[in-house]
Amino acid sequence: MEIYQFFIDLFSDYTTRIIGAGTALLGIVSGILGVFATLKKQSLLGDAVAHSALPGIAIAFLITGTKDPLLFFIGAALSGWLATAWILSITKNTRIKNDTALGLVLSVFFGFGLVLLTFIQKLPNANQSGLETFLFGQAATLLFKDVVTMGAVGLMALVLVLIFWKEFKLLTFDRQFAETLGFNTRLLDVLLTTLIVLAIVLGLQTVGVVLMSAMLIAPAVAARQWTDKLGKMVLLAASFGAFSGLAGTAVSSSGSNISTGPTIILFSVLTVAVSFLFAPKRGVVARYFITRSNRRKLKLNKALSEMYDIYRNHENIHHRHATAILKALPGFGSHTLTVLQEKGLVDVDDQKQWCLTEKGINTAKHIQRSGGERS
């Protein structure tokens, strides 16, 4: 199937519509909550929670014996939250640092989950478990009830973000100020962390345990390059997440037998790369041109200031000098004089004799006065 056919089927084919809706919804929810995880410097928490959710999924299957997405979701959420609470407890009550606690808990839970998966494979009903899809994700297995579950949980999470927008904003940027205002920061921290855990669990079936942390962080990192405003960053992250979900699904549906989850992550990383390169102010390309423009401006200011120093030594400040004399000054050249002339700062006569204009004199005075203030 060609990629353009995917977008046609998105409105006409039931299966394509379900998968597209699920991946786009995942991108929106994970993008929004990933903003708070990124700004709170909890990026690695997503990786730990995603890996820690595996034993919860396995235990849910062992208890029920059936593949129920809602039960899997509950088991993954409980397991992920237990791992998060353990990490927070370790960092609070011991001298172990956060990154060490993350690595420890991630390894323990993920290892335990793999042991349970090995045990489940030996059971008579192992074929119907489908638990291996949670390792790397398999969006093609999404059903309508899966998308409904994702939609309900995602909507609940987004509503809570809107309700506690002011509180989460204060918690993210100035925790101490929030405490002075009387907010229960510990409770807010628990709520926000719980929402991040839910966002991660939502994507396990689609993207998988191994790659879900990238789905949480990449849209937020890309959005951060484009704006300094939290509201705009959240909207951009949601847009980038939705785009990555739909684009990855489109490519994987093109008939090339490419896994959907990894393809979605590749598009997420692509948005980060494009943002790093072309975002205004922070992008590599933008910074290059800004730096280049600043260097040219400094060079012209220095040239104009040096011309002013020469001219004011004469009784007539409008005295003209030959091109050869001016070119002997450091940093001067024909191009410099031409640019200064285009800006109306210098004037030249038919004999190629140069002088400062009134605008050039005033500008040079301002440059030297400002330089004196800075020094």
C-alpha positions as a LaTeX table, in Angstrom:
\begin{tabular}{lrrr}
\hline
Residue & $x$ (\AA) & $y$ (\AA) & $z$ (\AA) \\
\hline
Met1 & 0.00 & 0.00 & 0.00 \\
Glu2 & 1.39 & 3.43 & $-0.93$ \\
Ile3 & 1.66 & 6.09 & 1.75 \\
Tyr4 & $-0.92$ & 8.32 & 0.09 \\
Gln5 & $-3.30$ & 5.36 & 0.09 \\
Phe6 & $-2.96$ & 5.21 & 3.88 \\
Phe7 & $-4.40$ & 8.70 & 4.24 \\
Ile8 & $-7.25$ & 7.77 & 1.90 \\
Asp9 & $-7.95$ & 4.63 & 3.92 \\
Leu10 & $-7.71$ & 6.69 & 7.10 \\
Phe11 & $-11.19$ & 8.00 & 6.30 \\
Ser12 & $-12.59$ & 4.95 & 4.54 \\
Asp13 & $-11.02$ & 1.78 & 5.91 \\
Tyr14 & $-12.10$ & 0.70 & 9.40 \\
Thr15 & $-8.86$ & $-1.04$ & 10.42 \\
Thr16 & $-6.64$ & 1.80 & 9.19 \\
Arg17 & $-8.85$ & 4.31 & 10.96 \\
Ile18 & $-8.55$ & 2.42 & 14.25 \\
Ile19 & $-4.75$ & 2.14 & 14.05 \\
Gly20 & $-4.36$ & 5.75 & 12.94 \\
Ala21 & $-6.60$ & 7.00 & 15.75 \\
Gly22 & $-4.71$ & 4.95 & 18.32 \\
Thr23 & $-1.23$ & 6.11 & 17.30 \\
Ala24 & $-2.30$ & 9.77 & 16.95 \\
Leu25 & $-3.99$ & 9.67 & 20.35 \\
Leu26 & $-0.88$ & 8.14 & 21.90 \\
Gly27 & 1.26 & 10.88 & 20.34 \\
Ile28 & $-0.95$ & 13.64 & 21.73 \\
Val29 & $-1.14$ & 12.30 & 25.29 \\
Ser30 & 2.52 & 11.31 & 25.55 \\
Gly31 & 3.60 & 14.60 & 23.96 \\
Ile32 & 1.67 & 16.73 & 26.45 \\
Leu33 & 2.73 & 14.83 & 29.57 \\
Gly34 & 6.25 & 14.42 & 28.22 \\
Val35 & 6.62 & 18.21 & 28.41 \\
Phe36 & 6.31 & 18.11 & 32.20 \\
Ala37 & 8.60 & 15.09 & 32.48 \\
Thr38 & 11.24 & 16.86 & 30.38 \\
Leu39 & 11.01 & 20.21 & 32.19 \\
Lys40 & 11.13 & 18.46 & 35.58 \\
Lys41 & 14.24 & 16.57 & 34.43 \\
Gln42 & 12.50 & 13.22 & 34.78 \\
Ser43 & 13.25 & 11.98 & 31.27 \\
Leu44 & 14.80 & 8.71 & 32.48 \\
Leu45 & 11.72 & 8.05 & 34.60 \\
Gly46 & 9.85 & 7.18 & 31.41 \\
Asp47 & 12.37 & 4.49 & 30.55 \\
Ala48 & 12.21 & 3.03 & 34.07 \\
Val49 & 8.39 & 3.00 & 34.17 \\
Ala50 & 8.09 & 1.46 & 30.69 \\
His51 & 10.41 & $-1.42$ & 31.57 \\
Ser52 & 8.86 & $-1.81$ & 35.01 \\
Ala53 & 5.39 & $-2.25$ & 33.53 \\
Leu54 & 6.27 & $-5.62$ & 32.00 \\
Pro55 & 5.85 & $-7.74$ & 35.17 \\
Gly56 & 2.48 & $-6.09$ & 35.84 \\
Ile57 & 1.25 & $-7.16$ & 32.40 \\
Ala58 & 2.54 & $-10.69$ & 32.91 \\
Ile59 & 0.96 & $-11.01$ & 36.37 \\
Ala60 & $-2.37$ & $-9.73$ & 35.01 \\
Phe61 & $-2.34$ & $-12.53$ & 32.44 \\
Leu62 & $-1.35$ & $-15.15$ & 35.01 \\
Ile63 & $-4.26$ & $-14.13$ & 37.24 \\
Thr64 & $-6.94$ & $-13.90$ & 34.55 \\
Gly65 & $-5.62$ & $-16.26$ & 31.88 \\
Thr66 & $-6.98$ & $-14.01$ & 29.11 \\
Lys67 & $-5.70$ & $-11.15$ & 27.01 \\
Asp68 & $-7.78$ & $-8.26$ & 28.31 \\
Pro69 & $-6.32$ & $-4.84$ & 27.39 \\
Leu70 & $-8.01$ & $-3.14$ & 30.34 \\
Leu71 & $-6.59$ & $-5.64$ & 32.82 \\
Phe72 & $-3.18$ & $-5.40$ & 31.17 \\
Phe73 & $-3.39$ & $-1.63$ & 31.46 \\
Ile74 & $-4.28$ & $-1.82$ & 35.16 \\
Gly75 & $-1.47$ & $-4.31$ & 35.85 \\
Ala76 & 1.08 & $-2.22$ & 33.94 \\
Ala77 & $-0.04$ & 0.98 & 35.70 \\
Leu78 & 0.21 & $-0.61$ & 39.15 \\
Ser79 & 3.62 & $-2.11$ & 38.39 \\
Gly80 & 4.90 & 1.14 & 36.90 \\
Trp81 & 3.66 & 3.18 & 39.82 \\
Leu82 & 5.18 & 0.72 & 42.31 \\
Ala83 & 8.53 & 1.11 & 40.55 \\
Thr84 & 8.20 & 4.90 & 40.60 \\
Ala85 & 7.39 & 4.91 & 44.32 \\
Trp86 & 10.37 & 2.68 & 44.97 \\
Ile87 & 12.67 & 5.02 & 43.03 \\
Leu88 & 11.41 & 8.06 & 44.93 \\
Ser89 & 11.77 & 6.23 & 48.24 \\
Ile90 & 15.35 & 5.18 & 47.49 \\
Thr91 & 16.47 & 8.69 & 46.54 \\
Lys92 & 14.71 & 10.22 & 49.54 \\
Asn93 & 15.81 & 7.83 & 52.26 \\
Thr94 & 19.29 & 6.83 & 51.11 \\
Arg95 & 22.40 & 8.44 & 49.64 \\
Ile96 & 21.83 & 6.69 & 46.32 \\
Lys97 & 21.40 & 9.20 & 43.51 \\
Asn98 & 18.41 & 9.30 & 41.19 \\
Asp99 & 20.12 & 7.84 & 38.12 \\
Thr100 & 21.48 & 4.92 & 40.15 \\
Ala101 & 18.04 & 4.23 & 41.63 \\
Leu102 & 16.47 & 4.34 & 38.15 \\
Gly103 & 18.97 & 1.82 & 36.80 \\
Leu104 & 18.54 & $-0.48$ & 39.78 \\
Val105 & 14.74 & $-0.52$ & 39.76 \\
Leu106 & 14.55 & $-0.76$ & 35.96 \\
Ser107 & 16.83 & $-3.81$ & 35.93 \\
Val108 & 15.00 & $-5.58$ & 38.75 \\
Phe109 & 11.52 & $-5.09$ & 37.32 \\
Phe110 & 12.45 & $-5.78$ & 33.71 \\
Gly111 & 14.39 & $-8.88$ & 34.68 \\
Phe112 & 11.44 & $-10.11$ & 36.75 \\
Gly113 & 9.13 & $-9.44$ & 33.80 \\
Leu114 & 11.30 & $-11.47$ & 31.43 \\
Val115 & 11.31 & $-14.37$ & 33.92 \\
Leu116 & 7.51 & $-14.26$ & 34.03 \\
Leu117 & 7.33 & $-14.17$ & 30.22 \\
Thr118 & 9.53 & $-17.26$ & 30.03 \\
Phe119 & 7.26 & $-19.02$ & 32.51 \\
Ile120 & 4.12 & $-18.00$ & 30.59 \\
Gln121 & 5.51 & $-19.41$ & 27.32 \\
Lys122 & 5.42 & $-22.89$ & 28.91 \\
Leu123 & 1.73 & $-22.65$ & 29.84 \\
Pro124 & $-0.97$ & $-24.33$ & 27.69 \\
Asn125 & $-2.69$ & $-20.99$ & 26.98 \\
Ala126 & 0.54 & $-19.13$ & 26.17 \\
Asn127 & $-0.43$ & $-18.62$ & 22.52 \\
Gln128 & $-3.30$ & $-16.32$ & 23.38 \\
Ser129 & $-1.29$ & $-14.10$ & 25.70 \\
Gly130 & 0.39 & $-12.01$ & 23.00 \\
Leu131 & 2.69 & $-10.58$ & 25.65 \\
Glu132 & 5.68 & $-10.52$ & 23.32 \\
Thr133 & 4.04 & $-7.61$ & 21.48 \\
Phe134 & 4.58 & $-5.43$ & 24.54 \\
Leu135 & 8.37 & $-5.60$ & 24.15 \\
Phe136 & 8.59 & $-3.75$ & 20.83 \\
Gly137 & 4.95 & $-2.89$ & 20.26 \\
Gln138 & 2.58 & $-3.99$ & 17.53 \\
Ala139 & 0.13 & $-1.29$ & 16.50 \\
Ala140 & $-1.52$ & $-3.64$ & 14.00 \\
Thr141 & $-3.04$ & $-5.55$ & 16.92 \\
Leu142 & $-4.98$ & $-2.50$ & 18.13 \\
Leu143 & $-8.71$ & $-3.10$ & 18.36 \\
Phe144 & $-11.56$ & $-0.69$ & 18.81 \\
Lys145 & $-11.81$ & $-1.48$ & 22.53 \\
Asp146 & $-8.06$ & $-0.79$ & 22.89 \\
Val147 & $-8.48$ & 2.65 & 21.33 \\
Val148 & $-11.52$ & 3.32 & 23.52 \\
Thr149 & $-9.47$ & 2.45 & 26.61 \\
Met150 & $-6.63$ & 4.67 & 25.42 \\
Gly151 & $-9.09$ & 7.48 & 24.66 \\
Ala152 & $-10.82$ & 7.29 & 28.03 \\
Val153 & $-7.59$ & 7.23 & 30.04 \\
Gly154 & $-5.96$ & 9.85 & 27.82 \\
Leu155 & $-8.96$ & 12.17 & 28.09 \\
Met156 & $-8.98$ & 11.80 & 31.86 \\
Ala157 & $-5.27$ & 12.65 & 31.99 \\
Leu158 & $-5.68$ & 15.72 & 29.78 \\
Val159 & $-8.65$ & 16.98 & 31.78 \\
Leu160 & $-6.61$ & 16.72 & 34.97 \\
Val161 & $-3.76$ & 18.63 & 33.30 \\
Leu162 & $-6.19$ & 21.42 & 32.40 \\
Ile163 & $-7.71$ & 21.50 & 35.89 \\
Phe164 & $-4.31$ & 21.61 & 37.62 \\
Trp165 & $-2.55$ & 23.64 & 34.94 \\
Lys166 & $-1.54$ & 26.48 & 37.25 \\
Glu167 & $-0.41$ & 24.10 & 39.99 \\
Phe168 & 1.61 & 21.90 & 37.61 \\
Lys169 & 3.20 & 25.00 & 36.11 \\
Leu170 & 4.32 & 26.25 & 39.51 \\
Leu171 & 5.51 & 22.78 & 40.53 \\
Thr172 & 7.57 & 22.49 & 37.36 \\
Phe173 & 9.29 & 25.89 & 37.42 \\
Asp174 & 9.31 & 27.00 & 41.07 \\
Arg175 & 8.50 & 24.34 & 43.63 \\
Gln176 & 9.49 & 26.49 & 46.61 \\
Phe177 & 7.24 & 29.35 & 45.51 \\
Ala178 & 4.34 & 26.89 & 45.16 \\
Glu179 & 4.95 & 25.75 & 48.72 \\
Thr180 & 4.91 & 29.34 & 50.00 \\
Leu181 & 1.50 & 29.78 & 48.34 \\
Gly182 & 0.17 & 26.86 & 50.36 \\
Phe183 & 0.02 & 24.20 & 47.63 \\
Asn184 & 0.58 & 20.59 & 48.66 \\
Thr185 & 3.55 & 19.99 & 46.38 \\
Arg186 & 3.97 & 16.38 & 47.45 \\
Leu187 & 0.40 & 15.54 & 46.44 \\
Leu188 & 0.79 & 17.47 & 43.18 \\
Asp189 & 4.02 & 15.60 & 42.49 \\
Val190 & 2.27 & 12.28 & 43.04 \\
Leu191 & $-0.59$ & 13.29 & 40.73 \\
Leu192 & 1.68 & 14.49 & 37.93 \\
Thr193 & 3.91 & 11.43 & 38.21 \\
Thr194 & 0.82 & 9.21 & 38.08 \\
Leu195 & $-0.33$ & 10.91 & 34.87 \\
Ile196 & 3.12 & 10.39 & 33.34 \\
Val197 & 2.95 & 6.71 & 34.31 \\
Leu198 & $-0.48$ & 6.43 & 32.65 \\
Ala199 & 0.84 & 8.04 & 29.47 \\
Ile200 & 3.69 & 5.53 & 29.33 \\
Val201 & 1.41 & 2.57 & 29.95 \\
Leu202 & $-0.93$ & 3.73 & 27.18 \\
Gly203 & 1.77 & 3.27 & 24.58 \\
Leu204 & 3.13 & $-0.12$ & 25.58 \\
Gln205 & 1.00 & $-2.09$ & 23.13 \\
Thr206 & 1.68 & 0.34 & 20.30 \\
Val207 & 5.34 & 1.29 & 20.76 \\
Gly208 & 6.53 & $-1.26$ & 23.29 \\
Val209 & 8.46 & $-1.34$ & 26.53 \\
Val210 & 11.85 & $-0.71$ & 24.95 \\
Leu211 & 10.95 & 2.40 & 22.93 \\
Met212 & 8.14 & 4.08 & 24.88 \\
Ser213 & 10.41 & 6.49 & 26.73 \\
Ala214 & 11.44 & 8.04 & 23.40 \\
Met215 & 7.78 & 8.57 & 22.51 \\
Leu216 & 7.35 & 10.44 & 25.78 \\
Ile217 & 10.42 & 12.66 & 25.51 \\
Ala218 & 11.10 & 13.27 & 21.80 \\
Pro219 & 8.04 & 15.46 & 21.02 \\
Ala220 & 8.71 & 17.59 & 24.11 \\
Val221 & 12.39 & 18.02 & 23.25 \\
Ala222 & 11.47 & 19.05 & 19.70 \\
Ala223 & 8.84 & 21.50 & 20.94 \\
Arg224 & 11.28 & 23.08 & 23.40 \\
Gln225 & 13.43 & 24.30 & 20.51 \\
Trp226 & 10.59 & 26.41 & 19.09 \\
Thr227 & 9.25 & 28.31 & 22.09 \\
Asp228 & 9.82 & 29.55 & 25.63 \\
Lys229 & 6.11 & 29.45 & 26.54 \\
Leu230 & 4.72 & 26.40 & 28.34 \\
Gly231 & 1.32 & 26.59 & 26.63 \\
Lys232 & 2.84 & 26.75 & 23.15 \\
Met233 & 5.29 & 24.00 & 24.04 \\
Val234 & 2.45 & 21.69 & 25.09 \\
Leu235 & 0.52 & 22.34 & 21.86 \\
Leu236 & 3.62 & 21.81 & 19.72 \\
Ala237 & 4.54 & 18.60 & 21.56 \\
Ala238 & 1.01 & 17.26 & 21.04 \\
Ser239 & 1.21 & 18.14 & 17.34 \\
Phe240 & 4.63 & 16.54 & 16.90 \\
Gly241 & 3.45 & 13.44 & 18.74 \\
Ala242 & 0.33 & 13.09 & 16.58 \\
Phe243 & 2.37 & 13.64 & 13.41 \\
Ser244 & 4.91 & 10.98 & 14.44 \\
Gly245 & 2.13 & 8.50 & 15.18 \\
Leu246 & 0.33 & 9.02 & 11.87 \\
Ala247 & 3.50 & 9.23 & 9.76 \\
Gly248 & 5.00 & 6.12 & 11.34 \\
Thr249 & 1.77 & 4.20 & 10.82 \\
Ala250 & 1.59 & 5.40 & 7.20 \\
Val251 & 5.11 & 4.20 & 6.40 \\
Ser252 & 4.63 & 0.85 & 8.14 \\
Ser253 & 1.36 & 0.37 & 6.22 \\
Ser254 & 3.05 & 0.98 & 2.85 \\
Gly255 & 3.64 & $-2.72$ & 2.34 \\
Ser256 & 7.33 & $-2.75$ & 3.24 \\
Asn257 & 6.83 & $-4.90$ & 6.36 \\
Ile258 & 8.31 & $-2.30$ & 8.68 \\
Ser259 & 7.33 & $-2.45$ & 12.35 \\
Thr260 & 5.02 & 0.38 & 13.34 \\
Gly261 & 6.44 & 1.14 & 16.80 \\
Pro262 & 10.07 & 1.66 & 15.76 \\
Thr263 & 8.94 & 3.67 & 12.71 \\
Ile264 & 6.91 & 6.00 & 14.93 \\
Ile265 & 9.97 & 6.53 & 17.12 \\
Leu266 & 12.12 & 7.27 & 14.06 \\
Phe267 & 9.69 & 10.00 & 13.01 \\
Ser268 & 9.75 & 11.37 & 16.57 \\
Val269 & 13.52 & 11.55 & 16.41 \\
Leu270 & 13.24 & 13.15 & 12.97 \\
Thr271 & 11.14 & 15.98 & 14.42 \\
Val272 & 13.85 & 16.49 & 17.05 \\
Ala273 & 16.57 & 16.62 & 14.39 \\
Val274 & 14.62 & 19.09 & 12.24 \\
Ser275 & 13.92 & 21.23 & 15.30 \\
Phe276 & 17.58 & 21.23 & 16.33 \\
Leu277 & 18.51 & 22.38 & 12.85 \\
Phe278 & 15.81 & 24.84 & 11.82 \\
Ala279 & 14.03 & 26.15 & 14.92 \\
Pro280 & 14.26 & 29.95 & 15.18 \\
Lys281 & 16.72 & 31.28 & 17.76 \\
Arg282 & 17.78 & 27.83 & 19.05 \\
Gly283 & 18.26 & 25.98 & 15.75 \\
Val284 & 21.76 & 25.35 & 14.47 \\
Val285 & 21.02 & 27.12 & 11.19 \\
Ala286 & 19.37 & 30.07 & 12.91 \\
Arg287 & 22.24 & 30.42 & 15.40 \\
Tyr288 & 24.72 & 30.35 & 12.52 \\
Phe289 & 23.02 & 33.23 & 10.72 \\
Ile290 & 22.49 & 35.16 & 13.97 \\
Thr291 & 26.17 & 34.76 & 14.87 \\
Arg292 & 27.19 & 35.74 & 11.35 \\
Ser293 & 24.96 & 38.81 & 11.45 \\
Asn294 & 26.31 & 39.84 & 14.86 \\
Arg295 & 29.89 & 39.50 & 13.67 \\
Arg296 & 29.17 & 41.66 & 10.63 \\
Lys297 & 27.46 & 44.23 & 12.80 \\
Leu298 & 30.41 & 44.34 & 15.21 \\
Lys299 & 32.83 & 44.65 & 12.31 \\
Leu300 & 30.87 & 47.56 & 10.80 \\
Asn301 & 30.54 & 49.28 & 14.19 \\
Lys302 & 34.28 & 48.97 & 14.77 \\
Ala303 & 35.04 & 50.32 & 11.29 \\
Leu304 & 32.68 & 53.26 & 11.73 \\
Ser305 & 34.14 & 54.05 & 15.16 \\
Glu306 & 37.71 & 54.01 & 13.80 \\
Met307 & 36.69 & 56.31 & 10.94 \\
Tyr308 & 35.16 & 58.69 & 13.46 \\
Asp309 & 38.40 & 58.70 & 15.51 \\
Ile310 & 40.35 & 59.74 & 12.40 \\
Tyr311 & 37.90 & 62.35 & 11.20 \\
Arg312 & 37.46 & 64.11 & 14.52 \\
Asn313 & 41.22 & 64.82 & 14.60 \\
His314 & 40.63 & 67.28 & 11.77 \\
Glu315 & 39.18 & 70.72 & 12.26 \\
Asn316 & 36.53 & 69.80 & 9.71 \\
Ile317 & 34.91 & 66.55 & 10.76 \\
His318 & 33.53 & 66.19 & 7.24 \\
His319 & 37.06 & 66.09 & 5.83 \\
Arg320 & 37.40 & 63.47 & 3.11 \\
His321 & 40.03 & 60.72 & 2.96 \\
Ala322 & 41.15 & 58.57 & 0.08 \\
Thr323 & 40.14 & 54.92 & $-0.17$ \\
Ala324 & 43.72 & 53.74 & 0.23 \\
Ile325 & 44.05 & 55.50 & 3.60 \\
Leu326 & 40.86 & 53.95 & 4.97 \\
Lys327 & 41.75 & 50.48 & 3.71 \\
Ala328 & 44.92 & 50.66 & 5.79 \\
Leu329 & 42.76 & 50.56 & 8.93 \\
Pro330 & 42.26 & 47.10 & 10.58 \\
Gly331 & 39.21 & 45.27 & 9.23 \\
Phe332 & 38.61 & 47.70 & 6.39 \\
Gly333 & 37.99 & 46.81 & 2.78 \\
Ser334 & 35.97 & 47.86 & $-0.23$ \\
His335 & 33.04 & 45.77 & 0.94 \\
Thr336 & 33.01 & 47.47 & 4.36 \\
Leu337 & 32.92 & 50.92 & 2.79 \\
Thr338 & 30.20 & 49.82 & 0.36 \\
Val339 & 27.98 & 48.51 & 3.19 \\
Leu340 & 28.50 & 51.68 & 5.22 \\
Gln341 & 27.57 & 53.72 & 2.15 \\
Glu342 & 24.41 & 51.64 & 1.60 \\
Lys343 & 23.40 & 52.35 & 5.18 \\
Gly344 & 23.89 & 56.08 & 4.63 \\
Leu345 & 26.72 & 56.32 & 7.16 \\
Val346 & 29.46 & 57.46 & 4.76 \\
Asp347 & 29.56 & 59.35 & 1.49 \\
Val348 & 31.98 & 59.19 & $-1.47$ \\
Asp349 & 32.63 & 61.72 & $-4.23$ \\
Asp350 & 33.79 & 61.26 & $-7.82$ \\
Gln351 & 37.47 & 61.21 & $-6.76$ \\
Lys352 & 36.80 & 58.28 & $-4.39$ \\
Gln353 & 37.20 & 60.49 & $-1.36$ \\
Trp354 & 35.19 & 59.37 & 1.66 \\
Cys355 & 33.62 & 61.24 & 4.55 \\
Leu356 & 31.16 & 60.58 & 7.35 \\
Thr357 & 27.57 & 61.69 & 6.96 \\
Glu358 & 25.64 & 63.30 & 9.81 \\
Lys359 & 23.96 & 59.95 & 10.40 \\
Gly360 & 27.36 & 58.26 & 10.47 \\
Ile361 & 28.72 & 60.79 & 12.97 \\
Asn362 & 25.74 & 60.36 & 15.30 \\
Thr363 & 25.87 & 56.57 & 15.00 \\
Ala364 & 29.62 & 56.52 & 15.74 \\
Lys365 & 29.11 & 58.72 & 18.80 \\
His366 & 26.41 & 56.36 & 20.05 \\
Ile367 & 28.64 & 53.32 & 19.47 \\
Gln368 & 31.54 & 54.84 & 21.41 \\
Arg369 & 29.25 & 56.05 & 24.19 \\
Ser370 & 27.69 & 52.61 & 24.54 \\
Gly371 & 31.08 & 50.95 & 24.48 \\
Gly372 & 32.27 & 53.27 & 27.22 \\
Glu373 & 29.25 & 52.39 & 29.35 \\
Arg374 & 29.84 & 48.66 & 28.89 \\
Ser375 & 33.46 & 48.94 & 29.85 \\
\hline
\end{tabular}
